[in-house]
Amino acid sequence: MHLSLFDITAILLGLSAVFGYLNHKYLHLPHTIGLVVIALAASMAIVIYDALVETSQVAENVTSALKEIDFHAALMEGMLSVLLFAGAVHVDFSELAERKWAIGLMASVGVITSTFVIGTVMWYVMHFFGIPIPFIWALVFGSLISPTDPVAVLGILKTVRIPRLLQAKIAGESLFNDGVGVVVFTIIVALAVAGPSGELDAVDAVTLFALEAVGGAVLGIVAGVIAYWAMRVIDEHNLEVLITLALVFCSYALALHLHISGPIAVVVAGLFIGNHGAKFAMSENTREHVFQFWELLDEILNSVLFLLIGLEVLVIGLSTEFIGIALVAIPVVLASRWISVAIPISLLAVRETFSRGAIIMLTWGGLRGGISVALALSLPASEFKAPILAATYAVVVFSIIVQGLTMKPLVGKIVERGFWDAEEKEEKV
């Protein structure tokens, strides 16, 4: 049965509403986490039902419907631009500027360090489990799982109160490192597919990385300034909301065609419009409408994305063949996250003051989400795709459910042990 785009949209919005209602009424979990949990439970129930009833084809039919949705295209070429802009437009740029070096290092050096640490360790792990994966393909897994997901991170930050500058570091890093991570992933996959005799060498890779990252930032600034000037000369909130929407889709689409970083472009544009634009180009009435619009759009797309993450287990499969690799990948990713956070903060500690709980919070608060799943699903068919998918999904589900649900208790423990000074404690619940 072929489903139209309208059918798919109706099903996803309907399930998001039903599962959201069930969570709000009975589970009382944070909205996005509740959607993942219920979607996972529904997926498992379908699989178990099919296993018990031999004539049942429920799992096959549902999986067939899910395969109609290109998760990678839906997220990376559609939803991501809106979600990143919605996150960036609410971030205070002055707070990011106060921690610009920490954010910059974690979003660049941290991602690259994590990529190589995870890739190296998982290369040994996969060989231990009898999968002779080439080192470059182990790095592919490292690159797609290293960036923290801004959608997941910003969603969780809404549920806890932590020191202002620490929150700025977590939010700022998550907004920028996914753009860096996607660029790193693209380059490493190109190297993996090309093989040892490929035309892309190390110098080309570094040049491509710089062009994509810098090009995305420049496009974001230019597009943001154009939208800013258009909004500055009018005072019509409906039209100004439309201008911001056009800014997101046009700048992201242009970035894709120019082969530069679309995520970085929309983040930069969002920061510019949410700060400078909101202050100098919007009336109070317009500002209220623009921010409410992007907050509502963010909530709707977040719901659909996290629902899809929970349902994608049916597409990925529940094979036990790679369960060992998947389980080992979780502590490997957490350890590499600690290393990639500790190194930049230790280097900057000589000139900046950091809370004693900063490394713990940044490590545990570095959630993985839909971006990692989308990148894993986009990999070309090969014998290494299945174990990479299994490891990716295990890390993402653990990250969203376990790390997401324990963030608030962790904050409480850190406060209780006096890891934050008196001024910082006053900012927390």
N, C-alpha and C positions, 0 to 999 in steps of 0.2 A: 504493500500500500504506500503510494507516494503522498507525502504531506506537503502542503503548500507552506510558504513563509508565514501566512496568516494563521494556518493551523498550528504550526510550531509555536508561534508567539502566544496564541490563545492557551495552549497546553502549559507552557512554561509560566505564564502569568497566573493561570488558574491554580497550578500546583504550588506556586510561591505563596499565593493568598491562603490556600487551605493549610499548607504546612506551617505558615507563619501564624495562623490562627491557633492551630494545635499547640504550637510551642508557647504562644502567649498565654493560652488557657491552662495548659497542663505542665509543661516542662519548665517554663520561666527561665530559660537560658537566654544569653544574648542573642538577638534576632538571627544574625548570620550563622552563628555556631549551631543554633537550634535547627536551622534549615538543613545544614550539612548532616547533623545527627539523624533527623527524621528521614532525609533522602537516602542516607546510607542504610537505615533500618528498613525502609521500603524496598531498596535494591536487594538486601539480604533475604527479605521475606519472599520476594519473587523467585530468587535462586533456589531457596529451600523448597518452596511450593512446587517448582518444576522438577526438583530432584525426587520429591515424594510422589508426585502424580506423573506417571510416565507419559501419558498422552497430552500433558499440558505443553503449550507452546507460548506461555505468557512471557517468559524471559526472552525468547527469540523475537517475539513481536515488539516488545519494549526496546530491546537492543537495536532492532532494525530501525525503529523510529528515532532513537537517539543518534544513530549513525547518519541520519538525514541532516543532523546539525554538525557543521564543520566547526568544532570547538575552537580550534586554532584561529580560523578566519573570523569567527564571531567575536572572539575576545581581542585578538591582536590587531584586527583591521576594523573594529567597530566599537565595542564596549569600552576598551581600554582608554581610548582618547577621552571619552566622556568622564570616566571614573577618575583619571589622573587630573583632568582640569578641575573637576568638582572637589578633589582633595586639595589641590594646590591653591585654589581660589580662597580657601578658608584658612590658609596658613599665614601667620604673621611674619613678613619678610625680615623685619628688624630682629626677631628672635633667631631666625636662620643665620643672619649676618653675624650675630654674636658667637655662633658656633660653626662658622663657615669652614674653618680648617678641619675640624673634626668630621663634619659632614662630607666635605670634599675627599678627605683621605679614605673614609670608610666606604664611600660610594665608588671609589676608583681602585686604590691600592687594596682595600679590604676585599672587594669583589674578586679581583685578580688573584690575591693570596688564597682566598677561600676556594677558588676554582682549582688551583694547583694542589692544595692540600687534600681536598675531597677526591680529586681525580687520581692522585697518587695512591692514597689509602684504598680507594675502591678498586683500583687496578689490582692490588694484592688480594683484596677480598674476593673479587670475582674469580681470580685464578684459583684461590683456595676452594671455591665452590665449583670448580671445574669448568668455568667459562673463560676461555682464552681471549679475552677482549684486548684489542690493541690499545696502547696507552692514550692515543689521541681520542678514542671513543670514550675512555674513562674520563678524559678532560671535558668531553661533551656533556656528560652527566654533571660534572663539577660546575660547568658554566651555567646550566639551566636551573640548578638547585641553589646556587650561591646568592642571587639577588633576593632580598626580602620583598614581599609583595605589598605594595602601598595600599591596595584595597583591603587586604586582611589586617594590616598593621593599623591603618587609620580607623578601621571599624572597631578594633579592640581598644584603641586609645580613647574612644568615646565612653568606654565603660569604667575607666580608672582615672584617678587624678595623681599625677606625678609632677615633680619640679618642672617649672616652665622651660628651662634651658635643656633639660634632659628630654622632655617631650619634643622640643624643637629638633634635637639631634635624631631621635627615632623617626619622626615624621619626615624630616628633610632628607635623611639618608634613604628611606624607603621610596620617596618620590623620585630621587635621582638614580639610585643604584639599579633600578629595574631597566632604565634606559641604557645604562652602561652595560648591564648584564646581557641584554638582548643583543647589543653590538658584539660583545665578546663571544656569545653563543653563535651568532651568525658567522663570525670569522673562523671559529674552531670547527664548526660543521663543514664549512667550505674546505678547510684543510683536511678534515677526515674523509670527505667524499673524494677529494682530488687524489689523496694517497701520497706516497713518498715522491712520486714523479710529477706532482701537481705544479702549476705555475705560480701559485701564491706562496711567497716566502715570508720570513719573519719581518723584513723591512716593509713589505707590502701590507702585511697584517697591521703593523703599528700605524702606518700611514692611513689605512682604511679606518681604523679605530678613531684616530684624531679627526679625520674628515667627517665621519658620521656624528660624533659627539659634538664637535664645535659647530658643524653645519646645522644640527638640530637646535642648538642654543641660539644661533644667529637668526634662524627662521622664526623661532619663538619670539624673540625680541622684536623683529620687524613686523610680524603679524600682530603682535600685541599692541605696538605703537599705532598701527593703522586703525585697529579697532578702537583704541583709546581716543584718537582724534575724531573718529566718527561719533563716538558717544559723547564727547565733550561739547559738541556744537548743537546737541539736541537734548530735550528733556521729555522723553516718551518711553516709559518703562517697558511696554510691550516690545517696541522696536529694539530697545537696547538689550533685552533678553535675547531677541533673535540675532542680534549682532554677535553676542558672545557664543551662541550656538554655532553660527556660521564660522566664527573664528576657530573653534575646535575642529570641526569637520574639514574645513578647507585647509588649515595648516597641517593637519595630520595626513590628509590625502596627498597634499603637495610633497610632504616629507617622504612618503612612500614612493612617489614617482621620482624624486630626486635621489633616492637611496641614501637618505640621512635619517637620523634618529627622530621618529615621530613622537615617542614618549617624552624625550627631552624637550622637544619643541612645545608640546602642549603644557608641560609643567612650567617652563619659563614663561609662556604666555599667561598661564593661570596665576602665577605669582605676581606678574606685572599688573594684570587687571584687578586681582583681588586686593592689591595694596595701593599702588599708585592710581590705578583707574578708579577704584572705589572712593578714594579720597578726593580726587580732583575732577573726575569726569561724570560722577553720578550724584543726583540729588538723593536726599534721604529716602524718598519714596522709591526711587529706582533701585537704590542699594538694597532695600528690603526685598523687593521683588526678585532681583537678580540672585541674591543669596538664597532665598527660599526656593526658587526654581531649581538651582543646582543641587541644593540639599535633597529635594524631593527626587530628582532624577538619579542622584547618587544612591538613595535608599532603594529605588525600584530596581536599578541595574545590579546593585549589590545582591539583592534577594535572588534574582535570576541566576547570577553567576555562582553563588554558593549552593543553590539548588542543583545546578549542573555539575558542580564538583562532586556532590554526593551521589548523583546518578551515573556519573561517568565510570564508576566501578563496573557497571554492566558491560561497557564498551571495552574497558581494559581487561576485564576478566578476573576471576578469583582463583587462578591456578596456584597450587601450593609449590610449584616447581622452584619459584624464586623467593619463597618466603624468608629463607635465611638471609639472602642478600638484602631484602627489604628491611628486615629487622635490624641488621647491622648498620644499614645506611643512616638510621635515625641518630644514634649516638655519634657517628662519624660527622654528620652535618652539624650537630650541636657543638662538637669539639672544635670543628673548623671555624664555626661562627665565633666562638670564644677567642680563638687565635686572631681572627681577622678584625675583631673589635679591640682586643687588648693591645695589639701592636700600634695602631694609630693613636690610641689614648695614651699609651706609655710614652710615645714620642712627643706628644703635645703637652704632657703633664709638666714639663719643665717651664712652660710659658703660660699655661692655662690651669685653672682649678676645676677639678672634676669631683663630683660626689663619690664617696666610697662605694656606693651601690650602682654606679653607672655601668660598669662592665657587666654585672649580673643582669641588670635590666635590659641593656642593649642586646645581650646574648639571648635571653629568654624571650624578649619582645620582638626578635627578628623572625616574624612568621613567614612561612612560605604559603603560596596560594595558587590561584588559577593560572597565573603567568607560567609557573613551572610546569603545570600539567599541559597547558597549551603548547609550550615549546617541545615537551616530550612527545606529544601526539603528532607534531609537525615533522618529526624526524623521518628521513627516507627509510623505506623498508629495508631491514637488514636483520641478521641473526642477533644483533646486540640491542635492538629496539625493545624487545619484550622485557629483559631484565632491567633496562633503564626505566621503562614505564612503571614497572612494579615498585622499584626503589623510590621513584619520584612520588607516586601516589601514596605510599606508606609515609614518607616524610611529610607530605602536605596534610594528610588527614591527622597525623599526630600533632603537627604544628597548630592547625586550626582548633582542634578539639582539646588536646591536653594543654598545650602552651596557652591557648586562648582562655581556657577556663581557669587556669591557675595564676594568671597575671595579677588579678586583684588580691588573692591571698599572699602572693609574693611581695607585692607592694606593702601589705600590712606587716609582713615579717621584717622587711627592710626598715620600715619606720620604727617598729618595736625595738629593733636592735640599735637604733640611733645612727644609722648609716647616712642620714640626711640631717643637715643642720636645722636650727630652729626656724629660720626664715623659710626654708624649703618645706618644712612640716606644715607650716600654716597654709600652704597652697593645696594640701591634700585633704581628702574627706576623712 
